[in-house]
Amino acid sequence: MKLLSFVTQSIGRKIISAFTATLVLMMALAWISYSSIGELRSTSHWVSHTHEVLGQLERVSSELKDAETGQRGYLITGEDRYLEPYNSARTSAEEAVANLRDLTSDNPAQQKRIDELTPLIDAKFAELQETIDLRRTEGFEASREVVLSDRGKATMDDIRTILDEMVAEEQALLESREAKSADMASWVFSLIALLSVLALVVSVVVGVILTRSISGPVGKLSEAATRMKNGDYDATVEVDTNDEISTLAESFNQMVGQIKNAIQEAEAQEKQAQEAQD
């Protein structure tokens, strides 16, 4: 029914309808592509987010190692310049933990681990500061006794355990999110390719229908005109459209009919004249 309606439209309306159909399809393709790319961007964001969490976890571990390095250097030498890594590490570690709390705000399990991690880090820095203060006030042996108590080692082991658990969870999330991101990318590219092919096919089909609805009747009209030129006055054009070409075809048919009638009348008059002479 819709195809019949298209066929019976005027040429101008046919062109507008074809253009509108193609435009709507292109807009649909653009909207679907935009939405799909938005989903892909979202999955990529979570992959990046997980990498950021892993980076902050590595930062906490690295800063604690730097703090221990600075402490050992000072305990051995008594030189304040060896405390520079310790002093900067403390501030940086606290900042990294704050970042972790913010980055994992959507993950209750990681938030619980951070709640356990924070007092342990405070305890570790308190132990390091205690040995530094003892080295400064009472000498190397006093600070050495605290180190040999393994209190700091036990705290550090607990910290590593929690950090390892957090890393393991983030690695699992990363694997899942990377797989989802790869699947989404593949789906988006396949969808865009499919829709592009569909848009091309529809455009070609619309173009063919539009061309046939115009060139077909024009061809019939041209053929009939050639036949009439060659003396075939029975040549008429049958056009099932309702456009300017059908109007032209009707006028052509009327013209052919009038010419045919005129010729028939002339032949009849000529015949009568010959009979009268006989």
Phi and psi in degrees as GROMACS dihedral restraints (atoms count N, CA, C in turn):
[ dihedral_restraints ]
;  ai    aj    ak    al  type     phi  dphi    fc
    3     4     5     6     1   -68.1    20    10
    4     5     6     7     1   -36.9    20    10
    6     7     8     9     1   -65.0    20    10
    7     8     9    10     1   -41.5    20    10
    9    10    11    12     1   -62.0    20    10
   10    11    12    13     1   -40.5    20    10
   12    13    14    15     1   -62.4    20    10
   13    14    15    16     1   -39.0    20    10
   15    16    17    18     1   -64.5    20    10
   16    17    18    19     1   -42.6    20    10
   18    19    20    21     1   -62.5    20    10
   19    20    21    22     1   -36.6    20    10
   21    22    23    24     1   -86.2    20    10
   22    23    24    25     1     1.7    20    10
   24    25    26    27     1   -78.3    20    10
   25    26    27    28     1   163.4    20    10
   27    28    29    30     1   -71.5    20    10
   28    29    30    31     1   163.8    20    10
   30    31    32    33     1   -59.6    20    10
   31    32    33    34     1   -43.5    20    10
   33    34    35    36     1   -59.5    20    10
   34    35    36    37     1   -44.1    20    10
   36    37    38    39     1   -68.7    20    10
   37    38    39    40     1   -33.4    20    10
   39    40    41    42     1   -62.1    20    10
   40    41    42    43     1   -46.2    20    10
   42    43    44    45     1   -62.8    20    10
   43    44    45    46     1   -44.2    20    10
   45    46    47    48     1   -63.1    20    10
   46    47    48    49     1   -42.7    20    10
   48    49    50    51     1   -63.1    20    10
   49    50    51    52     1   -43.4    20    10
   51    52    53    54     1   -64.2    20    10
   52    53    54    55     1   -44.0    20    10
   54    55    56    57     1   -63.7    20    10
   55    56    57    58     1   -42.7    20    10
   57    58    59    60     1   -63.5    20    10
   58    59    60    61     1   -44.0    20    10
   60    61    62    63     1   -61.0    20    10
   61    62    63    64     1   -43.6    20    10
   63    64    65    66     1   -66.3    20    10
   64    65    66    67     1   -41.2    20    10
   66    67    68    69     1   -64.0    20    10
   67    68    69    70     1   -43.9    20    10
   69    70    71    72     1   -61.0    20    10
   70    71    72    73     1   -42.1    20    10
   72    73    74    75     1   -64.1    20    10
   73    74    75    76     1   -42.6    20    10
   75    76    77    78     1   -64.4    20    10
   76    77    78    79     1   -39.4    20    10
   78    79    80    81     1   -66.1    20    10
   79    80    81    82     1   -39.8    20    10
   81    82    83    84     1   -63.4    20    10
   82    83    84    85     1   -41.9    20    10
   84    85    86    87     1   -61.4    20    10
   85    86    87    88     1   -43.7    20    10
   87    88    89    90     1   -64.3    20    10
   88    89    90    91     1   -41.9    20    10
   90    91    92    93     1   -66.4    20    10
   91    92    93    94     1   -45.7    20    10
   93    94    95    96     1   -63.7    20    10
   94    95    96    97     1   -41.0    20    10
   96    97    98    99     1   -64.0    20    10
   97    98    99   100     1   -43.1    20    10
   99   100   101   102     1   -62.8    20    10
  100   101   102   103     1   -44.3    20    10
  102   103   104   105     1   -63.9    20    10
  103   104   105   106     1   -42.2    20    10
  105   106   107   108     1   -66.7    20    10
  106   107   108   109     1   -40.9    20    10
  108   109   110   111     1   -65.9    20    10
  109   110   111   112     1   -33.3    20    10
  111   112   113   114     1   -62.0    20    10
  112   113   114   115     1   -41.8    20    10
  114   115   116   117     1   -63.9    20    10
  115   116   117   118     1   -41.5    20    10
  117   118   119   120     1   -63.7    20    10
  118   119   120   121     1   -40.6    20    10
  120   121   122   123     1   -63.3    20    10
  121   122   123   124     1   -37.3    20    10
  123   124   125   126     1   -65.1    20    10
  124   125   126   127     1   -46.0    20    10
  126   127   128   129     1   -65.7    20    10
  127   128   129   130     1   -36.9    20    10
  129   130   131   132     1   -66.0    20    10
  130   131   132   133     1   -35.7    20    10
  132   133   134   135     1   -60.7    20    10
  133   134   135   136     1   -42.0    20    10
  135   136   137   138     1   -70.1    20    10
  136   137   138   139     1   -32.0    20    10
  138   139   140   141     1   -63.6    20    10
  139   140   141   142     1   -46.3    20    10
  141   142   143   144     1   -62.5    20    10
  142   143   144   145     1   -39.4    20    10
  144   145   146   147     1   -60.4    20    10
  145   146   147   148     1   -43.7    20    10
  147   148   149   150     1   -65.1    20    10
  148   149   150   151     1   -40.6    20    10
  150   151   152   153     1   -60.6    20    10
  151   152   153   154     1   -37.3    20    10
  153   154   155   156     1   -65.8    20    10
  154   155   156   157     1   -41.3    20    10
  156   157   158   159     1   -62.1    20    10
  157   158   159   160     1   -46.1    20    10
  159   160   161   162     1   -60.7    20    10
  160   161   162   163     1   -37.1    20    10
  162   163   164   165     1   -64.1    20    10
  163   164   165   166     1   -39.9    20    10
  165   166   167   168     1   -70.1    20    10
  166   167   168   169     1   -35.3    20    10
  168   169   170   171     1   -64.5    20    10
  169   170   171   172     1   -42.3    20    10
  171   172   173   174     1   -64.3    20    10
  172   173   174   175     1   -35.2    20    10
  174   175   176   177     1   -64.9    20    10
  175   176   177   178     1   -43.5    20    10
  177   178   179   180     1   -59.1    20    10
  178   179   180   181     1   -48.6    20    10
  180   181   182   183     1   -61.0    20    10
  181   182   183   184     1   -43.5    20    10
  183   184   185   186     1   -64.9    20    10
  184   185   186   187     1   -41.2    20    10
  186   187   188   189     1   -66.9    20    10
  187   188   189   190     1   -36.5    20    10
  189   190   191   192     1   -65.7    20    10
  190   191   192   193     1   -38.7    20    10
  192   193   194   195     1   -64.5    20    10
  193   194   195   196     1   -41.6    20    10
  195   196   197   198     1   -63.2    20    10
  196   197   198   199     1   -39.0    20    10
  198   199   200   201     1   -62.7    20    10
  199   200   201   202     1   -43.6    20    10
  201   202   203   204     1   -65.2    20    10
  202   203   204   205     1   -37.2    20    10
  204   205   206   207     1   -63.6    20    10
  205   206   207   208     1   -45.0    20    10
  207   208   209   210     1   -63.2    20    10
  208   209   210   211     1   -40.5    20    10
  210   211   212   213     1   -62.2    20    10
  211   212   213   214     1   -46.7    20    10
  213   214   215   216     1   -62.9    20    10
  214   215   216   217     1   -41.8    20    10
  216   217   218   219     1   -60.3    20    10
  217   218   219   220     1   -41.5    20    10
  219   220   221   222     1   -70.5    20    10
  220   221   222   223     1   -41.7    20    10
  222   223   224   225     1   -61.4    20    10
  223   224   225   226     1   -36.1    20    10
  225   226   227   228     1   -76.6    20    10
  226   227   228   229     1   -42.1    20    10
  228   229   230   231     1  -101.3    20    10
  229   230   231   232     1   -29.3    20    10
  231   232   233   234     1    76.4    20    10
  232   233   234   235     1     7.2    20    10
  234   235   236   237     1   -89.8    20    10
  235   236   237   238     1   126.4    20    10
  237   238   239   240     1   -63.0    20    10
  238   239   240   241     1   -25.9    20    10
  240   241   242   243     1   -62.9    20    10
  241   242   243   244     1   -22.6    20    10
  243   244   245   246     1   -74.2    20    10
  244   245   246   247     1   -10.5    20    10
  246   247   248   249     1   -85.7    20    10
  247   248   249   250     1    -6.9    20    10
  249   250   251   252     1   -57.3    20    10
  250   251   252   253     1   -47.0    20    10
  252   253   254   255     1   -61.0    20    10
  253   254   255   256     1   -36.4    20    10
  255   256   257   258     1   -64.9    20    10
  256   257   258   259     1   -47.8    20    10
  258   259   260   261     1   -64.0    20    10
  259   260   261   262     1   -44.2    20    10
  261   262   263   264     1   -70.7    20    10
  262   263   264   265     1   -33.5    20    10
  264   265   266   267     1   -65.9    20    10
  265   266   267   268     1   -37.1    20    10
  267   268   269   270     1   -62.7    20    10
  268   269   270   271     1   -48.2    20    10
  270   271   272   273     1   -64.2    20    10
  271   272   273   274     1   -42.8    20    10
  273   274   275   276     1   -67.0    20    10
  274   275   276   277     1   -38.9    20    10
  276   277   278   279     1   -64.3    20    10
  277   278   279   280     1   -41.8    20    10
  279   280   281   282     1   -62.9    20    10
  280   281   282   283     1   -39.2    20    10
  282   283   284   285     1   -66.1    20    10
  283   284   285   286     1   -40.5    20    10
  285   286   287   288     1   -64.6    20    10
  286   287   288   289     1   -40.6    20    10
  288   289   290   291     1   -64.2    20    10
  289   290   291   292     1   -41.2    20    10
  291   292   293   294     1   -62.3    20    10
  292   293   294   295     1   -40.6    20    10
  294   295   296   297     1   -63.4    20    10
  295   296   297   298     1   -41.3    20    10
  297   298   299   300     1   -62.2    20    10
  298   299   300   301     1   -41.6    20    10
  300   301   302   303     1   -62.3    20    10
  301   302   303   304     1   -39.1    20    10
  303   304   305   306     1   -71.9    20    10
  304   305   306   307     1   -43.1    20    10
  306   307   308   309     1   -67.8    20    10
  307   308   309   310     1   -30.4    20    10
  309   310   311   312     1  -104.6    20    10
  310   311   312   313     1    23.6    20    10
  312   313   314   315     1   -62.0    20    10
  313   314   315   316     1   -20.1    20    10
  315   316   317   318     1   -93.1    20    10
  316   317   318   319     1     4.7    20    10
  318   319   320   321     1  -123.6    20    10
  319   320   321   322     1    97.4    20    10
  321   322   323   324     1   -57.7    20    10
  322   323   324   325     1   -38.1    20    10
  324   325   326   327     1   -64.0    20    10
  325   326   327   328     1   -42.5    20    10
  327   328   329   330     1   -70.5    20    10
  328   329   330   331     1   -35.1    20    10
  330   331   332   333     1   -62.4    20    10
  331   332   333   334     1   -39.3    20    10
  333   334   335   336     1   -64.3    20    10
  334   335   336   337     1   -40.9    20    10
  336   337   338   339     1   -66.0    20    10
  337   338   339   340     1   -38.1    20    10
  339   340   341   342     1   -64.5    20    10
  340   341   342   343     1   -37.7    20    10
  342   343   344   345     1   -60.6    20    10
  343   344   345   346     1   -34.9    20    10
  345   346   347   348     1   -79.2    20    10
  346   347   348   349     1   -32.5    20    10
  348   349   350   351     1   -73.0    20    10
  349   350   351   352     1   -39.4    20    10
  351   352   353   354     1   -57.3    20    10
  352   353   354   355     1   -51.5    20    10
  354   355   356   357     1   -65.4    20    10
  355   356   357   358     1   -29.3    20    10
  357   358   359   360     1   -67.6    20    10
  358   359   360   361     1   -41.2    20    10
  360   361   362   363     1   -65.4    20    10
  361   362   363   364     1   -41.1    20    10
  363   364   365   366     1   -60.1    20    10
  364   365   366   367     1   -42.3    20    10
  366   367   368   369     1   -65.4    20    10
  367   368   369   370     1   -38.9    20    10
  369   370   371   372     1   -64.0    20    10
  370   371   372   373     1   -45.7    20    10
  372   373   374   375     1   -68.1    20    10
  373   374   375   376     1   -32.7    20    10
  375   376   377   378     1   -64.1    20    10
  376   377   378   379     1   -41.1    20    10
  378   379   380   381     1   -65.6    20    10
  379   380   381   382     1   -42.4    20    10
  381   382   383   384     1   -63.1    20    10
  382   383   384   385     1   -43.2    20    10
  384   385   386   387     1   -64.9    20    10
  385   386   387   388     1   -36.6    20    10
  387   388   389   390     1   -61.5    20    10
  388   389   390   391     1   -45.5    20    10
  390   391   392   393     1   -66.3    20    10
  391   392   393   394     1   -35.7    20    10
  393   394   395   396     1   -65.6    20    10
  394   395   396   397     1   -44.3    20    10
  396   397   398   399     1   -63.9    20    10
  397   398   399   400     1   -40.8    20    10
  399   400   401   402     1   -65.1    20    10
  400   401   402   403     1   -39.9    20    10
  402   403   404   405     1   -62.9    20    10
  403   404   405   406     1   -37.1    20    10
  405   406   407   408     1   -73.6    20    10
  406   407   408   409     1   -37.7    20    10
  408   409   410   411     1   -98.6    20    10
  409   410   411   412     1   -34.0    20    10
  411   412   413   414     1  -120.2    20    10
  412   413   414   415     1    -8.5    20    10
  414   415   416   417     1   103.7    20    10
  415   416   417   418     1   178.8    20    10
  417   418   419   420     1   -63.7    20    10
  418   419   420   421     1   -44.5    20    10
  420   421   422   423     1   -61.7    20    10
  421   422   423   424     1   -39.7    20    10
  423   424   425   426     1   -63.4    20    10
  424   425   426   427     1   -43.4    20    10
  426   427   428   429     1   -70.6    20    10
  427   428   429   430     1   -33.2    20    10
  429   430   431   432     1   -63.2    20    10
  430   431   432   433     1   -36.9    20    10
  432   433   434   435     1   -62.3    20    10
  433   434   435   436     1   -39.4    20    10
  435   436   437   438     1   -66.6    20    10
  436   437   438   439     1   -41.5    20    10
  438   439   440   441     1   -62.6    20    10
  439   440   441   442     1   -43.5    20    10
  441   442   443   444     1   -71.0    20    10
  442   443   444   445     1   -13.2    20    10
  444   445   446   447     1   -70.6    20    10
  445   446   447   448     1   -13.5    20    10
  447   448   449   450     1    64.8    20    10
  448   449   450   451     1    13.9    20    10
  450   451   452   453     1   -64.0    20    10
  451   452   453   454     1   -43.4    20    10
  453   454   455   456     1   -66.9    20    10
  454   455   456   457     1   -36.0    20    10
  456   457   458   459     1   -65.4    20    10
  457   458   459   460     1   -42.2    20    10
  459   460   461   462     1   -62.6    20    10
  460   461   462   463     1   -41.0    20    10
  462   463   464   465     1   -64.6    20    10
  463   464   465   466     1   -42.1    20    10
  465   466   467   468     1   -65.5    20    10
  466   467   468   469     1   -37.3    20    10
  468   469   470   471     1   -61.9    20    10
  469   470   471   472     1   -41.2    20    10
  471   472   473   474     1   -64.1    20    10
  472   473   474   475     1   -39.6    20    10
  474   475   476   477     1   -63.1    20    10
  475   476   477   478     1   -45.5    20    10
  477   478   479   480     1   -61.8    20    10
  478   479   480   481     1   -38.5    20    10
  480   481   482   483     1   -60.5    20    10
  481   482   483   484     1   -46.3    20    10
  483   484   485   486     1   -66.8    20    10
  484   485   486   487     1   -42.8    20    10
  486   487   488   489     1   -61.8    20    10
  487   488   489   490     1   -40.3    20    10
  489   490   491   492     1   -63.0    20    10
  490   491   492   493     1   -39.7    20    10
  492   493   494   495     1   -64.0    20    10
  493   494   495   496     1   -42.4    20    10
  495   496   497   498     1   -66.0    20    10
  496   497   498   499     1   -41.4    20    10
  498   499   500   501     1   -63.2    20    10
  499   500   501   502     1   -42.9    20    10
  501   502   503   504     1   -60.7    20    10
  502   503   504   505     1   -42.1    20    10
  504   505   506   507     1   -67.1    20    10
  505   506   507   508     1   -41.7    20    10
  507   508   509   510     1   -66.9    20    10
  508   509   510   511     1   -35.1    20    10
  510   511   512   513     1   -64.8    20    10
  511   512   513   514     1   -40.0    20    10
  513   514   515   516     1   -64.2    20    10
  514   515   516   517     1   -42.7    20    10
  516   517   518   519     1   -63.5    20    10
  517   518   519   520     1   -40.2    20    10
  519   520   521   522     1   -63.1    20    10
  520   521   522   523     1   -43.8    20    10
  522   523   524   525     1   -61.2    20    10
  523   524   525   526     1   -44.0    20    10
  525   526   527   528     1   -65.3    20    10
  526   527   528   529     1   -43.8    20    10
  528   529   530   531     1   -71.0    20    10
  529   530   531   532     1   -35.7    20    10
  531   532   533   534     1   -66.1    20    10
  532   533   534   535     1   -39.5    20    10
  534   535   536   537     1   -64.5    20    10
  535   536   537   538     1   -42.7    20    10
  537   538   539   540     1   -64.5    20    10
  538   539   540   541     1   -40.5    20    10
  540   541   542   543     1   -64.7    20    10
  541   542   543   544     1   -41.1    20    10
  543   544   545   546     1   -65.1    20    10
  544   545   546   547     1   -42.5    20    10
  546   547   548   549     1   -63.7    20    10
  547   548   549   550     1   -42.5    20    10
  549   550   551   552     1   -64.2    20    10
  550   551   552   553     1   -41.7    20    10
  552   553   554   555     1   -62.1    20    10
  553   554   555   556     1   -44.3    20    10
  555   556   557   558     1   -62.3    20    10
  556   557   558   559     1   -42.6    20    10
  558   559   560   561     1   -65.3    20    10
  559   560   561   562     1   -43.5    20    10
  561   562   563   564     1   -63.0    20    10
  562   563   564   565     1   -46.7    20    10
  564   565   566   567     1   -65.1    20    10
  565   566   567   568     1   -38.6    20    10
  567   568   569   570     1   -65.9    20    10
  568   569   570   571     1   -42.1    20    10
  570   571   572   573     1   -63.6    20    10
  571   572   573   574     1   -45.0    20    10
  573   574   575   576     1   -63.1    20    10
  574   575   576   577     1   -41.0    20    10
  576   577   578   579     1   -62.9    20    10
  577   578   579   580     1   -43.9    20    10
  579   580   581   582     1   -63.5    20    10
  580   581   582   583     1   -45.9    20    10
  582   583   584   585     1   -66.4    20    10
  583   584   585   586     1   -34.8    20    10
  585   586   587   588     1   -64.4    20    10
  586   587   588   589     1   -43.3    20    10
  588   589   590   591     1   -63.5    20    10
  589   590   591   592     1   -42.7    20    10
  591   592   593   594     1   -61.0    20    10
  592   593   594   595     1   -43.6    20    10
  594   595   596   597     1   -61.7    20    10
  595   596   597   598     1   -40.1    20    10
  597   598   599   600     1   -64.7    20    10
  598   599   600   601     1   -44.8    20    10
  600   601   602   603     1   -62.3    20    10
  601   602   603   604     1   -47.1    20    10
  603   604   605   606     1   -62.2    20    10
  604   605   606   607     1   -41.6    20    10
  606   607   608   609     1   -61.7    20    10
  607   608   609   610     1   -41.8    20    10
  609   610   611   612     1   -65.2    20    10
  610   611   612   613     1   -44.4    20    10
  612   613   614   615     1   -61.8    20    10
  613   614   615   616     1   -46.4    20    10
  615   616   617   618     1   -61.3    20    10
  616   617   618   619     1   -41.6    20    10
  618   619   620   621     1   -63.1    20    10
  619   620   621   622     1   -41.6    20    10
  621   622   623   624     1   -64.4    20    10
  622   623   624   625     1   -46.2    20    10
  624   625   626   627     1   -61.1    20    10
  625   626   627   628     1   -43.6    20    10
  627   628   629   630     1   -63.8    20    10
  628   629   630   631     1   -43.3    20    10
  630   631   632   633     1   -64.0    20    10
  631   632   633   634     1   -45.6    20    10
  633   634   635   636     1   -65.5    20    10
  634   635   636   637     1   -37.0    20    10
  636   637   638   639     1   -68.8    20    10
  637   638   639   640     1   -18.5    20    10
  639   640   641   642     1  -105.4    20    10
  640   641   642   643     1   -51.5    20    10
  642   643   644   645     1   -70.3    20    10
  643   644   645   646     1   -31.6    20    10
  645   646   647   648     1   -60.0    20    10
  646   647   648   649     1   -56.9    20    10
  648   649   650   651     1   -61.5    20    10
  649   650   651   652     1   -37.2    20    10
  651   652   653   654     1   -63.7    20    10
  652   653   654   655     1   -39.3    20    10
  654   655   656   657     1   -63.0    20    10
  655   656   657   658     1   -43.4    20    10
  657   658   659   660     1   -60.7    20    10
  658   659   660   661     1   -42.7    20    10
  660   661   662   663     1   -64.6    20    10
  661   662   663   664     1   -40.9    20    10
  663   664   665   666     1   -65.7    20    10
  664   665   666   667     1   -40.9    20    10
  666   667   668   669     1   -63.7    20    10
  667   668   669   670     1   -42.8    20    10
  669   670   671   672     1   -64.8    20    10
  670   671   672   673     1   -38.2    20    10
  672   673   674   675     1   -65.0    20    10
  673   674   675   676     1   -38.2    20    10
  675   676   677   678     1   -65.4    20    10
  676   677   678   679     1   -43.1    20    10
  678   679   680   681     1   -61.6    20    10
  679   680   681   682     1   -43.1    20    10
  681   682   683   684     1   -64.2    20    10
  682   683   684   685     1   -38.5    20    10
  684   685   686   687     1   -62.8    20    10
  685   686   687   688     1   -30.9    20    10
  687   688   689   690     1   -87.4    20    10
  688   689   690   691     1     8.2    20    10
  690   691   692   693     1    97.4    20    10
  691   692   693   694     1     4.8    20    10
  693   694   695   696     1   -91.2    20    10
  694   695   696   697     1    98.5    20    10
  696   697   698   699     1   -91.7    20    10
  697   698   699   700     1    10.2    20    10
  699   700   701   702     1   -93.9    20    10
  700   701   702   703     1     1.4    20    10
  702   703   704   705     1   -71.8    20    10
  703   704   705   706     1   114.5    20    10
  705   706   707   708     1  -126.2    20    10
  706   707   708   709     1   164.4    20    10
  708   709   710   711     1  -116.2    20    10
  709   710   711   712     1   126.1    20    10
  711   712   713   714     1  -106.1    20    10
  712   713   714   715     1   111.5    20    10
  714   715   716   717     1  -122.6    20    10
  715   716   717   718     1   125.5    20    10
  717   718   719   720     1   -98.3    20    10
  718   719   720   721     1    24.5    20    10
  720   721   722   723     1  -100.2    20    10
  721   722   723   724     1   177.5    20    10
  723   724   725   726     1  -133.0    20    10
  724   725   726   727     1    46.4    20    10
  726   727   728   729     1  -121.6    20    10
  727   728   729   730     1  -165.1    20    10
  729   730   731   732     1   -62.5    20    10
  730   731   732   733     1   -32.5    20    10
  732   733   734   735     1   -67.6    20    10
  733   734   735   736     1   -39.7    20    10
  735   736   737   738     1   -64.4    20    10
  736   737   738   739     1   -36.8    20    10
  738   739   740   741     1   -63.7    20    10
  739   740   741   742     1   -43.0    20    10
  741   742   743   744     1   -64.1    20    10
  742   743   744   745     1   -39.2    20    10
  744   745   746   747     1   -63.7    20    10
  745   746   747   748     1   -41.9    20    10
  747   748   749   750     1   -61.7    20    10
  748   749   750   751     1   -42.7    20    10
  750   751   752   753     1   -64.1    20    10
  751   752   753   754     1   -39.3    20    10
  753   754   755   756     1   -63.5    20    10
  754   755   756   757     1   -45.2    20    10
  756   757   758   759     1   -61.0    20    10
  757   758   759   760     1   -41.5    20    10
  759   760   761   762     1   -63.4    20    10
  760   761   762   763     1   -41.8    20    10
  762   763   764   765     1   -63.7    20    10
  763   764   765   766     1   -43.6    20    10
  765   766   767   768     1   -61.9    20    10
  766   767   768   769     1   -42.6    20    10
  768   769   770   771     1   -61.8    20    10
  769   770   771   772     1   -42.3    20    10
  771   772   773   774     1   -65.3    20    10
  772   773   774   775     1   -42.2    20    10
  774   775   776   777     1   -63.5    20    10
  775   776   777   778     1   -43.7    20    10
  777   778   779   780     1   -60.6    20    10
  778   779   780   781     1   -44.8    20    10
  780   781   782   783     1   -63.0    20    10
  781   782   783   784     1   -41.4    20    10
  783   784   785   786     1   -63.5    20    10
  784   785   786   787     1   -41.4    20    10
  786   787   788   789     1   -65.2    20    10
  787   788   789   790     1   -43.4    20    10
  789   790   791   792     1   -62.4    20    10
  790   791   792   793     1   -41.0    20    10
  792   793   794   795     1   -64.8    20    10
  793   794   795   796     1   -40.9    20    10
  795   796   797   798     1   -64.9    20    10
  796   797   798   799     1   -40.8    20    10
  798   799   800   801     1   -65.3    20    10
  799   800   801   802     1   -39.1    20    10
  801   802   803   804     1   -64.8    20    10
  802   803   804   805     1   -42.8    20    10
  804   805   806   807     1   -65.0    20    10
  805   806   807   808     1   -40.0    20    10
  807   808   809   810     1   -64.4    20    10
  808   809   810   811     1   -39.5    20    10
  810   811   812   813     1   -64.9    20    10
  811   812   813   814     1   -43.2    20    10
  813   814   815   816     1   -62.5    20    10
  814   815   816   817     1   -39.5    20    10
  816   817   818   819     1   -64.9    20    10
  817   818   819   820     1   -40.6    20    10
  819   820   821   822     1   -66.2    20    10
  820   821   822   823     1   -41.1    20    10
  822   823   824   825     1   -64.3    20    10
  823   824   825   826     1   -37.5    20    10
  825   826   827   828     1   -66.1    20    10
  826   827   828   829     1   -36.6    20    10
  828   829   830   831     1   -68.9    20    10
  829   830   831   832     1   -35.4    20    10
